[in-house]
């Protein structure tokens, strides 16, 4: 996943803490939390994503929303998902 982000989104740095992994561009743009049989991925955008894949969305402010997804298999990291990550990466850049 990190190679896909570096190649298709932008260069990032990985910060691993006991509960999760964060990816930083110019700011913390993605958090990945390992679960028993999936990976919960959270990232900010300027809107709630309108997709049946969306697990939950939490407003962080009037203009920023944290979108959360469960990834159960590699194939779910498709062009649509990488596109959302690219938007998040460039949100504050």
NUTOR-791089 format. One record per atom (N, C-alpha, C, O): residue number from 1; atom name; z, y, x. Coordinates in Angstrom, 3 decimals, padded with zeros to 6 digits. Layout:
N
+-----+----+----------+----------+----------+
:   i : at :        z :        y :        x :
+-----+----+----------+----------+----------+
: NUM : CA :        Z :        Y :        X :
...
+-----+----+----------+----------+----------+
END
This chain:
93
+-----+----+----------+----------+----------+
:   i : at :        z :        y :        x :
+-----+----+----------+----------+----------+
:   1 :  N :  000.000 : -001.196 :  000.829 :
:   1 : CA :  000.000 :  000.000 :  000.000 :
:   1 :  C :  000.000 :  001.254 :  000.869 :
:   1 :  O : -000.712 :  002.207 :  000.554 :
:   2 :  N :  000.775 :  001.284 :  001.952 :
:   2 : CA :  000.834 :  002.475 :  002.801 :
:   2 :  C : -000.517 :  002.729 :  003.466 :
:   2 :  O : -000.942 :  003.878 :  003.582 :
:   3 :  N : -001.195 :  001.667 :  003.903 :
:   3 : CA : -002.517 :  001.847 :  004.505 :
:   3 :  C : -003.484 :  002.449 :  003.502 :
:   3 :  O : -004.266 :  003.332 :  003.853 :
:   4 :  N : -003.443 :  001.982 :  002.247 :
:   4 : CA : -004.294 :  002.553 :  001.208 :
:   4 :  C : -003.992 :  004.030 :  001.020 :
:   4 :  O : -004.909 :  004.833 :  000.851 :
:   5 :  N : -002.728 :  004.394 :  001.047 :
:   5 : CA : -002.348 :  005.797 :  000.861 :
:   5 :  C : -002.817 :  006.626 :  002.048 :
:   5 :  O : -003.397 :  007.695 :  001.859 :
:   6 :  N : -002.575 :  006.153 :  003.273 :
:   6 : CA : -003.036 :  006.894 :  004.452 :
:   6 :  C : -004.549 :  007.082 :  004.432 :
:   6 :  O : -005.039 :  008.162 :  004.760 :
:   7 :  N : -005.290 :  006.052 :  004.052 :
:   7 : CA : -006.748 :  006.106 :  004.052 :
:   7 :  C : -007.323 :  006.884 :  002.875 :
:   7 :  O : -008.334 :  007.570 :  003.026 :
:   8 :  N : -006.699 :  006.788 :  001.709 :
:   8 : CA : -007.291 :  007.336 :  000.488 :
:   8 :  C : -006.584 :  008.548 : -000.093 :
:   8 :  O : -007.152 :  009.256 : -000.925 :
:   9 :  N : -005.361 :  008.796 :  000.329 :
:   9 : CA : -004.579 :  009.900 : -000.242 :
:   9 :  C : -004.301 :  010.961 :  000.811 :
:   9 :  O : -004.674 :  012.120 :  000.629 :
:  10 :  N : -003.666 :  010.594 :  001.886 :
:  10 : CA : -003.311 :  011.505 :  002.960 :
:  10 :  C : -002.270 :  010.860 :  003.851 :
:  10 :  O : -001.614 :  009.897 :  003.454 :
:  11 :  N : -002.122 :  011.377 :  005.028 :
:  11 : CA : -001.170 :  010.816 :  005.989 :
:  11 :  C :  000.248 :  010.980 :  005.467 :
:  11 :  O :  000.613 :  012.029 :  004.937 :
:  12 :  N :  001.038 :  009.932 :  005.624 :
:  12 : CA :  002.412 :  009.994 :  005.149 :
:  12 :  C :  003.338 :  009.308 :  006.140 :
:  12 :  O :  002.922 :  008.530 :  006.997 :
:  13 :  N :  004.589 :  009.629 :  005.983 :
:  13 : CA :  005.659 :  009.061 :  006.801 :
:  13 :  C :  006.518 :  008.200 :  005.886 :
:  13 :  O :  006.755 :  008.562 :  004.734 :
:  14 :  N :  006.983 :  007.063 :  006.390 :
:  14 : CA :  007.803 :  006.144 :  005.604 :
:  14 :  C :  009.262 :  006.334 :  005.976 :
:  14 :  O :  009.622 :  006.314 :  007.153 :
:  15 :  N :  010.100 :  006.517 :  004.963 :
:  15 : CA :  011.544 :  006.606 :  005.147 :
:  15 :  C :  012.164 :  005.475 :  004.322 :
:  15 :  O :  012.022 :  005.439 :  003.100 :
:  16 :  N :  012.838 :  004.571 :  004.990 :
:  16 : CA :  013.463 :  003.439 :  004.315 :
:  16 :  C :  014.971 :  003.666 :  004.248 :
:  16 :  O :  015.623 :  003.925 :  005.260 :
:  17 :  N :  015.504 :  003.565 :  003.041 :
:  17 : CA :  016.951 :  003.631 :  002.839 :
:  17 :  C :  017.358 :  002.338 :  002.125 :
:  17 :  O :  016.486 :  001.618 :  001.640 :
:  18 :  N :  018.641 :  002.027 :  002.048 :
:  18 : CA :  019.043 :  000.724 :  001.497 :
:  18 :  C :  018.480 :  000.388 :  000.108 :
:  18 :  O :  018.201 : -000.779 : -000.170 :
:  19 :  N :  018.312 :  001.369 : -000.750 :
:  19 : CA :  017.878 :  001.070 : -002.120 :
:  19 :  C :  016.379 :  001.156 : -002.338 :
:  19 :  O :  015.862 :  000.587 : -003.299 :
:  20 :  N :  015.664 :  001.862 : -001.454 :
:  20 : CA :  014.251 :  002.084 : -001.721 :
:  20 :  C :  013.523 :  002.598 : -000.479 :
:  20 :  O :  014.116 :  002.790 :  000.582 :
:  21 :  N :  012.231 :  002.810 : -000.649 :
:  21 : CA :  011.385 :  003.361 :  000.397 :
:  21 :  C :  010.759 :  004.634 : -000.155 :
:  21 :  O :  010.264 :  004.653 : -001.281 :
:  22 :  N :  010.784 :  005.698 :  000.644 :
:  22 : CA :  010.161 :  006.958 :  000.250 :
:  22 :  C :  008.975 :  007.240 :  001.157 :
:  22 :  O :  009.001 :  006.937 :  002.350 :
:  23 :  N :  007.939 :  007.821 :  000.574 :
:  23 : CA :  006.790 :  008.256 :  001.347 :
:  23 :  C :  006.752 :  009.776 :  001.323 :
:  23 :  O :  006.861 :  010.402 :  000.269 :
:  24 :  N :  006.595 :  010.353 :  002.505 :
:  24 : CA :  006.563 :  011.800 :  002.659 :
:  24 :  C :  005.201 :  012.226 :  003.175 :
:  24 :  O :  004.690 :  011.661 :  004.142 :
:  25 :  N :  004.619 :  013.215 :  002.536 :
:  25 : CA :  003.491 :  013.950 :  003.080 :
:  25 :  C :  004.124 :  015.213 :  003.627 :
:  25 :  O :  004.772 :  015.189 :  004.673 :
:  26 :  N :  003.937 :  016.317 :  002.919 :
:  26 : CA :  004.671 :  017.540 :  003.250 :
:  26 :  C :  005.974 :  017.592 :  002.457 :
:  26 :  O :  006.814 :  018.462 :  002.689 :
:  27 :  N :  006.138 :  016.671 :  001.534 :
:  27 : CA :  007.371 :  016.533 :  000.760 :
:  27 :  C :  007.467 :  015.081 :  000.298 :
:  27 :  O :  006.512 :  014.320 :  000.453 :
:  28 :  N :  008.580 :  014.701 : -000.254 :
:  28 : CA :  008.820 :  013.350 : -000.762 :
:  28 :  C :  007.985 :  013.170 : -002.022 :
:  28 :  O :  008.347 :  013.689 : -003.079 :
:  29 :  N :  006.866 :  012.439 : -001.929 :
:  29 : CA :  005.987 :  012.349 : -003.091 :
:  29 :  C :  006.011 :  010.990 : -003.783 :
:  29 :  O :  005.438 :  010.851 : -004.864 :
:  30 :  N :  006.656 :  009.983 : -003.193 :
:  30 : CA :  006.670 :  008.667 : -003.818 :
:  30 :  C :  007.944 :  007.924 : -003.431 :
:  30 :  O :  008.380 :  007.961 : -002.280 :
:  31 :  N :  008.529 :  007.250 : -004.418 :
:  31 : CA :  009.658 :  006.359 : -004.160 :
:  31 :  C :  009.277 :  004.976 : -004.678 :
:  31 :  O :  008.756 :  004.848 : -005.786 :
:  32 :  N :  009.532 :  003.955 : -003.891 :
:  32 : CA :  009.260 :  002.572 : -004.273 :
:  32 :  C :  010.566 :  001.797 : -004.217 :
:  32 :  O :  011.211 :  001.716 : -003.172 :
:  33 :  N :  010.946 :  001.235 : -005.348 :
:  33 : CA :  012.209 :  000.507 : -005.456 :
:  33 :  C :  011.917 : -000.973 : -005.690 :
:  33 :  O :  011.379 : -001.330 : -006.738 :
:  34 :  N :  012.256 : -001.832 : -004.748 :
:  34 : CA :  012.005 : -003.264 : -004.940 :
:  34 :  C :  012.922 : -003.844 : -006.012 :
:  34 :  O :  014.125 : -003.581 : -006.043 :
:  35 :  N :  012.325 : -004.631 : -006.877 :
:  35 : CA :  013.059 : -005.355 : -007.920 :
:  35 :  C :  012.822 : -006.848 : -007.700 :
:  35 :  O :  012.081 : -007.223 : -006.791 :
:  36 :  N :  013.424 : -007.687 : -008.498 :
:  36 : CA :  013.332 : -009.140 : -008.310 :
:  36 :  C :  011.875 : -009.622 : -008.281 :
:  36 :  O :  011.491 : -010.373 : -007.385 :
:  37 :  N :  011.077 : -009.199 : -009.244 :
:  37 : CA :  009.710 : -009.707 : -009.358 :
:  37 :  C :  008.657 : -008.610 : -009.470 :
:  37 :  O :  007.535 : -008.857 : -009.912 :
:  38 :  N :  009.031 : -007.390 : -009.065 :
:  38 : CA :  008.093 : -006.267 : -009.156 :
:  38 :  C :  008.541 : -005.152 : -008.226 :
:  38 :  O :  009.597 : -005.223 : -007.597 :
:  39 :  N :  007.725 : -004.142 : -008.158 :
:  39 : CA :  008.041 : -002.941 : -007.396 :
:  39 :  C :  007.984 : -001.766 : -008.363 :
:  39 :  O :  006.950 : -001.530 : -008.988 :
:  40 :  N :  009.072 : -001.035 : -008.493 :
:  40 : CA :  009.076 :  000.162 : -009.335 :
:  40 :  C :  008.616 :  001.327 : -008.465 :
:  40 :  O :  009.199 :  001.599 : -007.416 :
:  41 :  N :  007.574 :  002.005 : -008.908 :
:  41 : CA :  007.007 :  003.127 : -008.156 :
:  41 :  C :  007.178 :  004.393 : -008.982 :
:  41 :  O :  006.814 :  004.439 : -010.157 :
:  42 :  N :  007.739 :  005.420 : -008.348 :
:  42 : CA :  007.978 :  006.712 : -009.011 :
:  42 :  C :  007.302 :  007.818 : -008.221 :
:  42 :  O :  007.400 :  007.867 : -006.995 :
:  43 :  N :  006.620 :  008.699 : -008.924 :
:  43 : CA :  006.014 :  009.855 : -008.274 :
:  43 :  C :  005.909 :  011.000 : -009.265 :
:  43 :  O :  005.868 :  010.790 : -010.477 :
:  44 :  N :  005.866 :  012.210 : -008.735 :
:  44 : CA :  005.833 :  013.414 : -009.564 :
:  44 :  C :  004.401 :  013.879 : -009.790 :
:  44 :  O :  003.540 :  013.754 : -008.918 :
:  45 :  N :  004.169 :  014.419 : -010.983 :
:  45 : CA :  002.911 :  015.088 : -011.316 :
:  45 :  C :  003.222 :  016.279 : -012.201 :
:  45 :  O :  004.358 :  016.466 : -012.639 :
:  46 :  N :  002.216 :  017.072 : -012.454 :
:  46 : CA :  002.390 :  018.246 : -013.303 :
:  46 :  C :  002.246 :  017.904 : -014.790 :
:  46 :  O :  002.127 :  018.793 : -015.634 :
:  47 :  N :  002.260 :  016.604 : -015.094 :
:  47 : CA :  002.102 :  016.155 : -016.475 :
:  47 :  C :  002.609 :  014.717 : -016.602 :
:  47 :  O :  002.804 :  014.018 : -015.607 :
:  48 :  N :  002.813 :  014.306 : -017.823 :
:  48 : CA :  003.085 :  012.905 : -018.121 :
:  48 :  C :  001.746 :  012.181 : -018.146 :
:  48 :  O :  000.807 :  012.639 : -018.797 :
:  49 :  N :  001.651 :  011.076 : -017.458 :
:  49 : CA :  000.413 :  010.303 : -017.451 :
:  49 :  C :  000.276 :  009.584 : -018.786 :
:  49 :  O :  001.208 :  008.934 : -019.259 :
:  50 :  N : -000.892 :  009.712 : -019.376 :
:  50 : CA : -001.176 :  009.058 : -020.648 :
:  50 :  C : -001.835 :  007.713 : -020.355 :
:  50 :  O : -003.059 :  007.616 : -020.266 :
:  51 :  N : -001.016 :  006.688 : -020.210 :
:  51 : CA : -001.521 :  005.359 : -019.881 :
:  51 :  C : -000.553 :  004.307 : -020.395 :
:  51 :  O :  000.661 :  004.503 : -020.339 :
:  52 :  N : -001.075 :  003.193 : -020.896 :
:  52 : CA : -000.175 :  002.102 : -021.307 :
:  52 :  C :  000.561 :  001.479 : -020.121 :
:  52 :  O :  001.534 :  000.749 : -020.310 :
:  53 :  N :  000.105 :  001.762 : -018.913 :
:  53 : CA :  000.756 :  001.246 : -017.705 :
:  53 :  C :  002.054 :  001.984 : -017.397 :
:  53 :  O :  002.896 :  001.466 : -016.663 :
:  54 :  N :  002.228 :  003.179 : -017.941 :
:  54 : CA :  003.403 :  004.000 : -017.671 :
:  54 :  C :  004.651 :  003.345 : -018.252 :
:  54 :  O :  004.699 :  003.014 : -019.436 :
:  55 :  N :  005.656 :  003.165 : -017.403 :
:  55 : CA :  006.935 :  002.592 : -017.841 :
:  55 :  C :  007.778 :  003.666 : -018.506 :
:  55 :  O :  008.257 :  003.488 : -019.626 :
:  56 :  N :  007.955 :  004.775 : -017.814 :
:  56 : CA :  008.733 :  005.888 : -018.346 :
:  56 :  C :  008.324 :  007.170 : -017.638 :
:  56 :  O :  007.750 :  007.138 : -016.550 :
:  57 :  N :  008.623 :  008.284 : -018.261 :
:  57 : CA :  008.352 :  009.594 : -017.677 :
:  57 :  C :  009.560 :  010.484 : -017.943 :
:  57 :  O :  010.040 :  010.589 : -019.072 :
:  58 :  N :  010.039 :  011.121 : -016.880 :
:  58 : CA :  011.222 :  011.961 : -016.984 :
:  58 :  C :  010.840 :  013.384 : -016.572 :
:  58 :  O :  010.351 :  013.588 : -015.461 :
:  59 :  N :  011.057 :  014.380 : -017.456 :
:  59 : CA :  010.793 :  015.760 : -017.044 :
:  59 :  C :  011.782 :  016.183 : -015.960 :
:  59 :  O :  012.993 :  016.034 : -016.125 :
:  60 :  N :  011.267 :  016.705 : -014.863 :
:  60 : CA :  012.103 :  017.197 : -013.773 :
:  60 :  C :  012.299 :  018.707 : -013.892 :
:  60 :  O :  013.311 :  019.250 : -013.450 :
:  61 :  N :  011.326 :  019.369 : -014.488 :
:  61 : CA :  011.368 :  020.797 : -014.761 :
:  61 :  C :  010.318 :  021.054 : -015.838 :
:  61 :  O :  009.745 :  020.111 : -016.385 :
:  62 :  N :  010.066 :  022.308 : -016.140 :
:  62 : CA :  009.051 :  022.627 : -017.144 :
:  62 :  C :  007.648 :  022.258 : -016.668 :
:  62 :  O :  006.742 :  022.087 : -017.483 :
:  63 :  N :  007.463 :  022.133 : -015.347 :
:  63 : CA :  006.130 :  021.892 : -014.804 :
:  63 :  C :  005.982 :  020.604 : -014.010 :
:  63 :  O :  004.888 :  020.302 : -013.531 :
:  64 :  N :  007.056 :  019.838 : -013.859 :
:  64 : CA :  006.996 :  018.620 : -013.043 :
:  64 :  C :  007.608 :  017.452 : -013.818 :
:  64 :  O :  008.677 :  017.568 : -014.416 :
:  65 :  N :  006.891 :  016.317 : -013.787 :
:  65 : CA :  007.319 :  015.115 : -014.485 :
:  65 :  C :  007.325 :  013.947 : -013.520 :
:  65 :  O :  006.369 :  013.759 : -012.767 :
:  66 :  N :  008.400 :  013.153 : -013.531 :
:  66 : CA :  008.462 :  011.948 : -012.715 :
:  66 :  C :  007.915 :  010.793 : -013.541 :
:  66 :  O :  008.496 :  010.419 : -014.559 :
:  67 :  N :  006.792 :  010.230 : -013.097 :
:  67 : CA :  006.141 :  009.112 : -013.756 :
:  67 :  C :  006.538 :  007.827 : -013.052 :
:  67 :  O :  006.467 :  007.745 : -011.825 :
:  68 :  N :  006.959 :  006.811 : -013.822 :
:  68 : CA :  007.450 :  005.563 : -013.254 :
:  68 :  C :  006.605 :  004.383 : -013.734 :
:  68 :  O :  006.285 :  004.260 : -014.916 :
:  69 :  N :  006.255 :  003.521 : -012.779 :
:  69 : CA :  005.416 :  002.354 : -013.054 :
:  69 :  C :  006.048 :  001.121 : -012.443 :
:  69 :  O :  006.720 :  001.208 : -011.415 :
:  70 :  N :  005.836 : -000.029 : -013.067 :
:  70 : CA :  006.197 : -001.308 : -012.485 :
:  70 :  C :  004.920 : -001.953 : -011.969 :
:  70 :  O :  003.946 : -002.100 : -012.706 :
:  71 :  N :  004.932 : -002.336 : -010.696 :
:  71 : CA :  003.795 : -003.008 : -010.084 :
:  71 :  C :  004.206 : -004.462 : -009.848 :
:  71 :  O :  005.124 : -004.741 : -009.076 :
:  72 :  N :  003.518 : -005.376 : -010.519 :
:  72 : CA :  003.844 : -006.787 : -010.404 :
:  72 :  C :  002.907 : -007.568 : -009.513 :
:  72 :  O :  003.247 : -008.647 : -009.028 :
:  73 :  N :  001.700 : -007.006 : -009.295 :
:  73 : CA :  000.736 : -007.681 : -008.435 :
:  73 :  C : -000.162 : -006.662 : -007.751 :
:  73 :  O : -000.358 : -005.553 : -008.248 :
:  74 :  N : -000.689 : -007.044 : -006.635 :
:  74 : CA : -001.487 : -006.156 : -005.785 :
:  74 :  C : -002.659 : -005.511 : -006.539 :
:  74 :  O : -002.995 : -004.355 : -006.285 :
:  75 :  N : -003.266 : -006.238 : -007.442 :
:  75 : CA : -004.431 : -005.745 : -008.186 :
:  75 :  C : -004.119 : -004.520 : -009.052 :
:  75 :  O : -005.027 : -003.790 : -009.449 :
:  76 :  N : -002.848 : -004.301 : -009.340 :
:  76 : CA : -002.468 : -003.142 : -010.148 :
:  76 :  C : -002.559 : -001.836 : -009.359 :
:  76 :  O : -002.545 : -000.753 : -009.943 :
:  77 :  N : -002.652 : -001.940 : -008.043 :
:  77 : CA : -002.848 : -000.750 : -007.205 :
:  77 :  C : -004.353 : -000.533 : -007.090 :
:  77 :  O : -004.961 : -000.788 : -006.050 :
:  78 :  N : -004.931 : -000.060 : -008.179 :
:  78 : CA : -006.370 :  000.116 : -008.282 :
:  78 :  C : -006.765 :  001.576 : -008.061 :
:  78 :  O : -005.919 :  002.404 : -007.725 :
:  79 :  N : -008.033 :  001.888 : -008.247 :
:  79 : CA : -008.529 :  003.249 : -008.026 :
:  79 :  C : -007.824 :  004.270 : -008.922 :
:  79 :  O : -007.543 :  005.385 : -008.482 :
:  80 :  N : -007.537 :  003.903 : -010.161 :
:  80 : CA : -006.847 :  004.814 : -011.068 :
:  80 :  C : -005.459 :  005.142 : -010.528 :
:  80 :  O : -005.062 :  006.307 : -010.484 :
:  81 :  N : -004.725 :  004.114 : -010.118 :
:  81 : CA : -003.362 :  004.299 : -009.611 :
:  81 :  C : -003.375 :  005.127 : -008.322 :
:  81 :  O : -002.567 :  006.043 : -008.170 :
:  82 :  N : -004.280 :  004.813 : -007.398 :
:  82 : CA : -004.392 :  005.570 : -006.149 :
:  82 :  C : -004.770 :  007.019 : -006.438 :
:  82 :  O : -004.319 :  007.926 : -005.738 :
:  83 :  N : -005.588 :  007.243 : -007.457 :
:  83 : CA : -005.927 :  008.610 : -007.860 :
:  83 :  C : -004.709 :  009.403 : -008.300 :
:  83 :  O : -004.577 :  010.581 : -007.966 :
:  84 :  N : -003.821 :  008.766 : -009.047 :
:  84 : CA : -002.581 :  009.436 : -009.456 :
:  84 :  C : -001.726 :  009.765 : -008.240 :
:  84 :  O : -001.129 :  010.840 : -008.169 :
:  85 :  N : -001.665 :  008.838 : -007.280 :
:  85 : CA : -000.893 :  009.090 : -006.065 :
:  85 :  C : -001.479 :  010.259 : -005.280 :
:  85 :  O : -000.737 :  011.065 : -004.719 :
:  86 :  N : -002.797 :  010.352 : -005.239 :
:  86 : CA : -003.461 :  011.462 : -004.542 :
:  86 :  C : -003.085 :  012.789 : -005.204 :
:  86 :  O : -002.817 :  013.773 : -004.516 :
:  87 :  N : -003.067 :  012.814 : -006.525 :
:  87 : CA : -002.669 :  014.029 : -007.239 :
:  87 :  C : -001.226 :  014.398 : -006.922 :
:  87 :  O : -000.908 :  015.573 : -006.740 :
:  88 :  N : -000.353 :  013.396 : -006.855 :
:  88 : CA :  001.049 :  013.646 : -006.525 :
:  88 :  C :  001.190 :  014.156 : -005.095 :
:  88 :  O :  001.939 :  015.099 : -004.842 :
:  89 :  N :  000.480 :  013.543 : -004.172 :
:  89 : CA :  000.528 :  013.937 : -002.760 :
:  89 :  C :  000.149 :  015.405 : -002.598 :
:  89 :  O :  000.752 :  016.119 : -001.796 :
:  90 :  N : -000.842 :  015.855 : -003.353 :
:  90 : CA : -001.347 :  017.223 : -003.226 :
:  90 :  C : -000.685 :  018.207 : -004.187 :
:  90 :  O : -001.030 :  019.388 : -004.198 :
:  91 :  N :  000.254 :  017.735 : -004.986 :
:  91 : CA :  000.898 :  018.590 : -005.992 :
:  91 :  C :  001.520 :  019.831 : -005.370 :
:  91 :  O :  001.347 :  020.932 : -005.894 :
:  92 :  N :  002.235 :  019.678 : -004.271 :
:  92 : CA :  002.920 :  020.811 : -003.657 :
:  92 :  C :  002.251 :  021.274 : -002.373 :
:  92 :  O :  002.757 :  022.178 : -001.709 :
:  93 :  N :  001.134 :  020.678 : -002.014 :
:  93 : CA :  000.435 :  021.041 : -000.783 :
:  93 :  C : -000.591 :  022.128 : -001.040 :
:  93 :  O : -001.278 :  022.560 : -000.115 :
+-----+----+----------+----------+----------+
END
